[in-house]
Amino acid sequence: MHPIEESLARLGQLYQEGRDRLLAQPDDQPGWMSVRQLADAQGPALAEVIERTRKNCPADQLRPPAMLWFGHYIYPIQLVAMAMFLVEQRVPDLRADSLQVRFDEQAGIAGLAWIGRGFMALPGDPAADHPDCEVVADRDALREVLRARLIESFTPVVDATFAYSRLGRSAMWSTAADYCAYALMWLGELMGNELIGAQESRAFAAVPSLLSLRNDLIAVEHLGETHYMVNRNSCCLYYRTDNGGMCSSCPHRPLEERVEMVRKHIEEEHAHA
């Protein structure tokens, strides 16, 4: 088995509910396309998924459903790529022809197929001698590769989304930065150590880039626990759809209100423990 297939299989054991997003090849379901096809300005794919989102979340303007779709698109990709980095200490191929995606009826990601076989790894990786592996010096260098590859993967989709909906590029990149932190925090929780997620979120944001957090994480201490809250700079615009409202972490809410919601979440976790 190829090292990337092995990594995907191990991640599937960690996150069994997400196995459809951990495929080494497209399955027999219809609708698969490459990221290049999705972002092709001359093709119908991106317009179709945004309009599908607009049908499910009606809005007077196109930008709110476009932002909702964009966030739902990037987050699963971030989760898998960052899980590969955090758990496997590898970075997969994220080029536009190396990642295939399939959407469900609501335009959310129903499947991800990681068909690229080139990957980056550390010197001690058991597959460091594999012909598809490129070795980097250390974890910091591997993190740099991850950041660069995510930016490379998202850029054509950002440009195509802007061209279709006039949704601002800076708003999309701000969303992508916040969602990077969410992905790392969630993975830390999944691994049983939220602090790892917080540390990696800060390390990922330490180097200025399109994916750098604008605001630092906030440590919320309550009932003897510490939860790290992403102090969002971006807004998903759900509240601007006909049936939408503000998310619990919406930056339009006062900060203390968001912190209080985190405290209540901790209380609920304790009540169900």
C-alpha positions as CSV (number, residue, x, y, z in Angstrom):
1,M,0.0,0.0,0.0
2,H,1.2,3.5,-0.8
3,P,2.3,5.6,2.2
4,I,-0.5,8.1,1.5
5,E,-3.1,5.4,1.4
6,E,-1.7,4.1,4.7
7,S,-2.0,7.5,6.2
8,L,-5.6,7.9,5.0
9,A,-6.5,4.5,6.4
10,R,-5.0,5.4,9.8
11,L,-6.8,8.7,9.9
12,G,-10.0,6.8,9.1
13,Q,-9.6,4.8,12.3
14,L,-9.2,8.0,14.2
15,Y,-12.2,9.7,12.6
16,Q,-14.5,7.0,11.3
17,E,-17.4,9.4,10.6
18,G,-15.2,11.2,8.0
19,R,-14.1,8.2,5.9
20,D,-15.8,9.6,2.8
21,R,-13.4,12.5,3.0
22,L,-10.4,10.2,3.3
23,L,-10.5,8.3,0.0
24,A,-7.4,7.4,-1.9
25,Q,-9.5,7.3,-5.2
26,P,-13.0,8.4,-6.2
27,D,-15.6,5.9,-5.4
28,D,-18.4,4.9,-7.9
29,Q,-20.7,7.7,-6.9
30,P,-21.4,10.3,-9.7
31,G,-20.3,13.9,-9.6
32,W,-16.6,13.7,-8.9
33,M,-14.5,16.6,-10.2
34,S,-11.0,18.0,-9.6
35,V,-10.4,21.3,-7.9
36,R,-9.2,22.6,-11.2
37,Q,-12.6,21.7,-12.8
38,L,-14.4,23.3,-9.8
39,A,-12.5,26.6,-10.2
40,D,-12.7,26.7,-14.0
41,A,-14.3,30.1,-14.8
42,Q,-15.6,28.7,-18.1
43,G,-17.3,25.7,-16.5
44,P,-20.6,25.4,-14.6
45,A,-19.4,23.6,-11.5
46,L,-18.8,26.5,-9.1
47,A,-21.9,28.4,-10.1
48,E,-24.0,25.3,-9.6
49,V,-22.9,24.6,-6.0
50,I,-23.3,28.2,-5.0
51,E,-26.7,28.4,-6.5
52,R,-27.6,25.1,-4.7
53,T,-26.5,26.7,-1.5
54,R,-28.6,29.8,-2.3
55,K,-31.6,27.5,-2.8
56,N,-31.2,26.0,0.6
57,C,-30.3,29.3,2.3
58,P,-32.2,32.0,0.3
59,A,-30.8,35.5,0.4
60,D,-31.3,38.8,-1.5
61,Q,-27.7,39.0,-2.4
62,L,-25.4,36.2,-3.7
63,R,-22.5,36.9,-1.3
64,P,-24.0,35.3,1.8
65,P,-24.7,31.9,0.2
66,A,-21.3,32.1,-1.5
67,M,-19.6,32.6,1.8
68,L,-21.5,29.8,3.4
69,W,-20.5,27.5,0.5
70,F,-16.9,28.6,0.7
71,G,-16.6,27.8,4.4
72,H,-18.2,24.4,4.0
73,Y,-15.8,23.7,1.1
74,I,-12.5,24.6,2.7
75,Y,-13.0,23.2,6.2
76,P,-13.1,19.5,5.4
77,I,-9.9,20.0,3.2
78,Q,-8.2,21.8,6.1
79,L,-9.2,19.0,8.5
80,V,-7.7,16.2,6.5
81,A,-4.6,18.1,5.5
82,M,-4.0,19.2,9.1
83,A,-4.7,15.8,10.4
84,M,-2.1,14.4,8.1
85,F,0.3,17.0,9.5
86,L,-0.6,16.7,13.1
87,V,-1.1,12.9,13.3
88,E,1.0,11.5,10.5
89,Q,3.6,14.3,10.3
90,R,3.1,14.3,6.5
91,V,1.8,16.9,4.0
92,P,-0.3,15.5,1.1
93,D,-0.4,16.8,-2.5
94,L,-3.0,19.5,-2.7
95,R,-2.5,20.6,-6.3
96,A,-5.6,21.3,-8.3
97,D,-5.4,18.1,-10.3
98,S,-4.4,16.0,-7.2
99,L,-7.5,16.5,-5.2
100,Q,-11.0,15.5,-6.3
101,V,-14.3,16.5,-4.6
102,R,-17.9,15.4,-4.7
103,F,-20.8,17.5,-3.4
104,D,-24.1,16.5,-1.8
105,E,-27.5,18.0,-2.6
106,Q,-26.9,20.9,-0.2
107,A,-23.6,21.6,-1.9
108,G,-21.6,20.4,1.1
109,I,-18.6,18.1,0.5
110,A,-19.8,14.5,0.3
111,G,-16.4,13.0,-0.6
112,L,-12.8,13.9,-1.0
113,A,-10.3,11.8,-3.0
114,W,-6.6,12.4,-2.4
115,I,-5.3,11.0,-5.7
116,G,-1.9,12.8,-5.6
117,R,0.8,10.5,-4.4
118,G,3.6,13.0,-3.8
119,F,4.0,14.0,-0.1
120,M,6.4,15.7,2.3
121,A,7.7,14.2,5.5
122,L,10.3,14.4,8.2
123,P,13.7,12.6,8.1
124,G,12.5,9.9,10.6
125,D,9.4,9.0,8.6
126,P,9.3,5.2,7.8
127,A,8.6,6.1,4.2
128,A,11.3,8.8,3.9
129,D,13.0,6.7,1.2
130,H,9.9,6.3,-0.9
131,P,10.3,7.8,-4.4
132,D,7.1,9.9,-3.9
133,C,8.4,11.4,-0.7
134,E,10.3,14.6,-0.3
135,V,12.0,15.1,3.1
136,V,12.1,18.5,4.9
137,A,14.4,19.3,7.8
138,D,12.0,19.7,10.7
139,R,8.4,20.2,11.8
140,D,8.6,24.0,11.3
141,A,9.6,23.4,7.6
142,L,6.8,20.9,7.3
143,R,4.3,23.4,8.6
144,E,5.5,25.9,6.1
145,V,4.8,23.4,3.3
146,L,1.3,22.8,4.6
147,R,0.6,26.5,4.8
148,A,1.9,27.1,1.2
149,R,0.0,24.1,-0.2
150,L,-3.3,25.1,1.4
151,I,-2.9,28.6,0.0
152,E,-2.1,27.2,-3.4
153,S,-5.1,24.9,-3.3
154,F,-7.6,27.6,-2.2
155,T,-6.4,30.5,-4.4
156,P,-8.2,29.4,-7.6
157,V,-11.4,28.7,-5.7
158,V,-11.2,32.1,-4.0
159,D,-10.7,33.8,-7.4
160,A,-13.5,31.9,-9.0
161,T,-15.9,32.6,-6.1
162,F,-15.0,36.3,-6.3
163,A,-15.6,36.4,-10.0
164,Y,-19.0,34.7,-9.7
165,S,-20.4,36.4,-6.6
166,R,-18.2,39.4,-5.9
167,L,-17.6,38.1,-2.5
168,G,-14.4,39.8,-1.3
169,R,-11.2,37.9,-1.5
170,S,-10.0,39.3,1.9
171,A,-13.2,38.1,3.5
172,M,-12.7,34.6,2.2
173,W,-9.0,34.5,3.3
174,S,-10.0,35.7,6.7
175,T,-12.6,32.9,6.9
176,A,-9.9,30.4,5.8
177,A,-7.6,31.6,8.5
178,D,-10.2,31.3,11.2
179,Y,-11.2,27.8,10.0
180,C,-7.6,26.7,10.0
181,A,-7.6,27.4,13.8
182,Y,-10.9,25.6,14.2
183,A,-9.6,22.6,12.4
184,L,-6.5,22.4,14.5
185,M,-8.5,22.9,17.7
186,W,-11.0,20.2,16.8
187,L,-8.2,17.8,15.9
188,G,-6.5,18.5,19.3
189,E,-9.8,17.6,21.0
190,L,-10.2,14.5,18.9
191,M,-6.6,13.4,20.0
192,G,-7.5,14.1,23.6
193,N,-5.3,17.1,24.0
194,E,-6.8,20.5,23.2
195,L,-3.6,22.2,24.1
196,I,-1.9,20.6,21.1
197,G,-4.5,22.2,18.9
198,A,-4.0,25.6,20.5
199,Q,-0.2,25.4,20.2
200,E,-0.4,24.4,16.6
201,S,-2.9,27.1,15.8
202,R,-0.6,29.7,17.2
203,A,2.4,28.2,15.4
204,F,0.5,28.1,12.1
205,A,-0.4,31.8,12.5
206,A,3.0,32.9,13.7
207,V,4.3,33.4,10.2
208,P,2.4,36.2,8.3
209,S,0.4,34.8,5.4
210,L,-3.1,34.7,4.0
211,L,-3.9,32.1,6.6
212,S,-2.7,34.0,9.7
213,L,-5.2,34.5,12.4
214,R,-6.0,38.2,12.9
215,N,-6.9,37.6,16.6
216,D,-5.2,35.4,19.2
217,L,-7.0,32.5,20.8
218,I,-8.8,33.3,24.1
219,A,-8.3,30.9,27.0
220,V,-11.6,30.4,28.8
221,E,-11.2,28.9,32.2
222,H,-14.2,27.4,33.9
223,L,-15.0,24.6,36.3
224,G,-11.3,23.7,36.4
225,E,-11.0,23.4,32.6
226,T,-9.4,25.6,30.0
227,H,-11.0,25.8,26.6
228,Y,-9.3,27.8,23.8
229,M,-11.8,29.9,21.9
230,V,-11.2,31.1,18.4
231,N,-11.8,34.9,18.5
232,R,-13.1,35.1,15.0
233,N,-12.4,37.9,12.6
234,S,-14.5,36.5,9.8
235,C,-18.3,36.1,9.4
236,C,-20.0,33.3,7.5
237,L,-22.8,35.7,6.7
238,Y,-25.5,33.1,7.7
239,Y,-27.3,35.8,9.6
240,R,-27.9,37.6,6.3
241,T,-29.8,34.7,4.8
242,D,-33.6,34.7,5.0
243,N,-33.8,32.0,7.7
244,G,-30.4,32.5,9.3
245,G,-29.1,33.9,12.6
246,M,-25.8,34.6,14.3
247,C,-23.6,31.7,15.1
248,S,-22.5,31.3,18.7
249,S,-19.0,32.4,17.7
250,C,-20.1,35.2,15.4
251,P,-17.8,38.2,15.6
252,H,-20.9,40.4,15.5
253,R,-21.8,39.2,19.0
254,P,-20.1,41.0,21.9
255,L,-17.0,39.1,23.0
256,E,-18.2,38.5,26.6
257,E,-21.4,37.0,25.1
258,R,-19.3,34.5,23.1
259,V,-17.1,33.7,26.1
260,E,-20.3,33.1,28.2
261,M,-21.5,30.6,25.5
262,V,-18.2,28.7,25.9
263,R,-18.7,28.6,29.6
264,K,-22.2,27.2,29.1
265,H,-20.8,24.6,26.7
266,I,-18.3,23.5,29.4
267,E,-21.1,23.2,31.9
268,E,-23.1,21.1,29.5
269,E,-20.1,18.8,28.9
270,H,-19.7,18.4,32.7
271,A,-23.4,17.6,33.1
272,H,-23.2,14.8,30.5
273,A,-19.9,13.4,31.7
